[in-house]
Amino acid sequence: MVDRWTEWKPFPDPYHGEYIAAPLGPGVYEVCDASTREQIAFGCTYNVAEVLAAILKAGKAKKRSFFRRNRQRELRNALEYRTWATDSLADARVVVDQILGQREAVWRRFSAAIRA
């Protein structure tokens, strides 16, 4: 499998007029915590930019406050994303299956090395 991931990018701040640099078409995305590299979101979709924009959308809560807006900005700065553009959603699903298969193989090797 050829590595086609983009570099890790911090989420842009729309306050300064910045945009998410992601494909408007199908592909794979991964979002992680910038400091710990803990995976927050991973998957494939027909519109990568739309999914990444939805990850940080406020509005799930009924009340909005000054503190909530500040927390969203801090959360945005703490997360990074990368993308992998594909030609179709079917191709994106194949890529996700390959990535998950590789990760499972690494975990199997890692767990076998610990038991030995």
DAPENOR-V645774 format. One record per backbone hydrogen bond with DSSP energy under -1.0 kcal/mol. CO is the residue of the C=O (numbers start at 0). NH is the residue of the N-H. E is the energy in kcal/mol with one decimal. If there is no record, write none. Layout:
co=CO nh=NH e=E
co=CO nh=NH e=E
//
This chain:
co=8 nh=80 e=-2.7
co=12 nh=15 e=-1.6
co=12 nh=17 e=-1.4
co=13 nh=16 e=-1.5
co=19 nh=21 e=-1.3
co=22 nh=48 e=-2.2
co=24 nh=47 e=-2.1
co=25 nh=85 e=-1.9
co=26 nh=44 e=-2.1
co=27 nh=83 e=-2.3
co=28 nh=42 e=-1.8
co=29 nh=81 e=-1.9
co=30 nh=39 e=-3.4
co=30 nh=40 e=-1.7
co=31 nh=79 e=-2.6
co=32 nh=36 e=-2.3
co=37 nh=32 e=-2.3
co=40 nh=30 e=-3.0
co=42 nh=28 e=-2.5
co=44 nh=26 e=-1.9
co=46 nh=50 e=-1.7
co=47 nh=51 e=-2.5
co=48 nh=52 e=-2.2
co=49 nh=53 e=-1.8
co=50 nh=54 e=-1.2
co=64 nh=68 e=-1.9
co=65 nh=69 e=-1.8
co=66 nh=70 e=-2.2
co=67 nh=71 e=-2.2
co=68 nh=72 e=-1.9
co=69 nh=73 e=-2.3
co=70 nh=74 e=-2.7
co=71 nh=75 e=-2.5
co=72 nh=76 e=-1.8
co=73 nh=77 e=-1.2
co=77 nh=33 e=-3.7
co=78 nh=10 e=-1.5
co=79 nh=31 e=-2.5
co=80 nh=8 e=-2.5
co=81 nh=29 e=-2.0
co=82 nh=5 e=-1.9
co=83 nh=27 e=-2.6
co=87 nh=91 e=-1.9
co=88 nh=92 e=-2.2
co=89 nh=93 e=-1.8
co=90 nh=94 e=-2.3
co=91 nh=95 e=-2.5
co=92 nh=96 e=-2.3
co=93 nh=97 e=-2.3
co=94 nh=98 e=-2.7
co=95 nh=99 e=-2.8
co=96 nh=100 e=-2.2
co=97 nh=101 e=-2.3
co=98 nh=102 e=-2.4
co=99 nh=103 e=-2.4
co=100 nh=104 e=-2.1
co=101 nh=105 e=-2.1
co=102 nh=106 e=-2.3
co=103 nh=107 e=-2.5
co=104 nh=108 e=-2.3
co=105 nh=109 e=-2.8
co=106 nh=110 e=-2.8
co=107 nh=111 e=-2.1
co=108 nh=112 e=-2.1
co=109 nh=113 e=-1.6
co=110 nh=114 e=-2.0
co=111 nh=115 e=-1.5
//
